[in-house]
Amino acid sequence: MELIYNSQMPEHKIPFGAVETGTSIEIKIKTTKEDQLHCNLVTYCNEKSHVHSMEIVSEMDYYNIHKVVFEAPEEPCVMFYHIEAVNGWGTLYVGNNPEKLGGESYVYRENPVPFQITVHRKGIQVPEWYKEGIMYQIFVDRFNSAGEDNLYKDRKGFVKYTNWHDKNRYIKDPKGHILYWDIYGGNIKGITEKIDYLKRLNVSVLYLNPIFEANSNHKYDTADYEKLDPGFGKEEDFDDFIKTCKANGINVILDGVFSHVGSDSKYFNRKGAYSTLGAFQSKESPYYEWFDFINYPVDYDSWWKNLSLPNVKEMHPTYLAYIVTGQDSIVKRWLRRGIKGWRLDVADELPDEFIELIHRETKNVDEESIVLGEVWEDASNKVSYGNLRKYFLGNELDSVMNYPFKETFIKFVLGNMDATVVLKNMMSLYENYPREYFYSCMNLIGSHDTVRALTILGEAPAEYKIEDFEAFEYELTVEQHQLAVRRLKILSFLQATFPGIPCIYYGDEVGVQGFRDPYCRKTYPWGKENMVLLDWYRKIFGLRNDLEALKKGDWKPYICKDGVFSFIRVHGNDKLLCVVNASQGTKELQISSKNAYDILNDKPIDNLLKAEAISCHLIRMVDNR
């Protein structure tokens, strides 16, 4: 018996991937004729299921083709489906493969893993400035310091390094609690001072880690959403920064930490440092009902049981009005000050209704603004706290941090994942995400929460195998560093050429190393940059910025096997072949063009490309006519 179905092939499913509401969908399955099977398509969405009888529409020598055409729901949802194949011997179920990657089907005797169709709102559109841009992420304290003032003077709880290039580490007591927050003095003026540097890197979008007043160096413990942290400068410094960014074609996205606040804040005020009546101090506080106290006042719901980060009730009317819906809400007032969007910290911790309201209110202030979410998995089918999230149905997020991209391609470049599996992972996202969102994903290879890319690519020990003092001291050997730089070049090339918006984590472009937090948050090494690597970044992201095919072109896989991952980007008459050989040996690829030219290496290519070990190629192809 044969049951043949592939969700990613047009002979089995039309249209490909996600669909708008009300779209007509055609499903076909091929079965062996002698088994005399009757097939049903079973769909389920929002706890409602439907059985669609499939009819035989074509008979071949050995096979029958069963077909059904049905309408997608009129309301956005994540729809799942499988196919029943029934005859006198019983029922078999055709479903997704156990890896849930879509494409080739798997036959089950019971409990099939379903395929997915994301049914999204009609007419979704992400602003071009974002999806065609190049992003740069800055951890403000560690990027650059400008101005003579010591902005942390007389501020308790902080220790400032006197040498910008000193290694950073947390200053803790024997129980692991932070005694003092180490800071370097990076500030908003410092970023403004380096706008020309960012422009040379072709950056058009800046994503800043939290900048609101807070009593840590990371600022994820907000003390006052209304103010710039005084350690980062004065309010006019921020306004000057926005003005300079706009004059240079750069848009700014801020980190919105809205699932929790700091215990040392004007809202909670556990230490009594603020003049406000905080929720910790009195049940009469205007903020008391924002928090969930278990044993007032010392025991309360907090982010991952960290009592310095009390969770808020996002849907409480007064909190919602203060942050989102009010006339002068936090979300709106910073947009009016000139930012262009929000990155939502721990989006999984925020209710769908809350995110939807943020999306609606930001668009009301600026229809060209965007909402980006921190989501670490496939955002189309993410389940958090028992709920299937609605991130990509059209009313919540415009983009997500593409951690699946990061994890997949780092494994590929290290030789730990075959190119065929890489393709399956990327095709799964391509199938599950609405096309507009697939082309708008924030493609990162590192962040403030992960080991630095160069450290990983140099085959440093796994972080769980290394003690903290070793992580503090660790540097790649000369041999490791050389290998890591070669690998970082091809990994950054994938960022520059793959659909989505590439994001450079500050310092990656000049070879900053480091294990996970806090060691991935070192200072930018001004005066000690790896200039060879920086020139490479300027080159490939310059190409990304100049070539329309790389910014908006259609994507089609080419040859993906034996350590080679390649794909084509097409826009109008421009056809670019992007090739990465992550293996340790030379690979040969047939090129279906007699007039191919390797843009990166500045030379013509015959019908055969010889890709050396750990190399990349950007080839302009001219169709033979």
SULMO-V501754 format. One line per field, one symbol per residue. ss: DSSP state (A for helix, B for strand, O for the rest). burial: + if it has 16 or more other C-alpha atoms within 10 Angstrom, else -. A space follows every 10 residues. Layout:
BEGIN
ss = ???
burial = ???
END
This chain:
BEGIN
ss = OOBBOBOOOO OOBBOOOOBB OOOBBBBBBB BBAAAOOBBB BBBBBOOBBB BBBOBBBBBO OOBBBBBBBB BOOOOOBBBB BBBBBBBOOB BBBBBOOOOO OOOBOBBBOO OOOOBBBBBB OOOOOOOAAA AOOOBBBBOA AAOOOOOOOO OOOOOOOBBB OOOOOOOOOO BBOOOOOBBB BBBOOOOAAA AAAOAAAAAA OOOOBBBBOO OBBBOOOOOO OBBBBBBBOA AAOOAAAAAA AAAAAAAOOO BBBBBBOOOB OOOOOOOOOO OOOOOOOOOO OOOOOOOAAA OOBBBOOOBB OBAAAOOOOB BOOOOOAAAA AAAAAOOOOA AAAAAAOOOO BBBBOOAAAO OAAAAAAAAA AAAAAOOOOB BBBOOOOOOO OOBBOOBBOO OOOOOOOOBB BOAAAAAAAA AAAAOOOOAA AAAAAAAAAA AAOOAAAAOO OBBBOOOOOO OOAAAAAOOO OOAAAOOAAA AAAOOOOAAA AAAAAAAAAA AAAAAAAOOO BBBBBOOAAA OOOOOOOOAA AOOOOOOOOO AAAAAAAAAA AAAAAAOAAA AAOBBBBBBB BOOBBBBBBB BOOBBBBBBB BOOOOOBBBB OOOOOBBBOO OOBBBOOBBB BOOOBBBBBB BOOOO
burial = --++++++-- -+++++++++ +++--+++++ +++-+-++++ +++++----- -+++++---- --+++++++- -++--+++++ ++++++---- -++++++--- +++-++++-- -+++++++++ +--+-+--++ ++++++++++ ++++++---- ++-----++- ---+---++- ---------+ ++++++++++ +++-+--+-- ++++++++++ ++++++++++ +++++--+++ ++++--++-- ++--+----+ ++++++++++ ++++++++++ -+---+++++ +---+-++++ +++------+ +++----+++ ++++---+++ ++++++--++ +++++--+++ ++++++++++ ++-+++++++ +++--+-+++ ++++++-+++ ++-----+++ ++++++++++ ++++++-+++ ++++---+++ -+++++++++ ++++++++++ ++++++++-+ ++++++++-+ ---------- ++-+++---+ +-++++++++ ++++++++++ ++++++++++ ++++++++++ +++++----+ --++-+++++ +++++-++++ +++-+---++ --++++++++ +--+++++++ +++---+--- +-+-++++-- ----+---+- ++++++++++ ++---
END
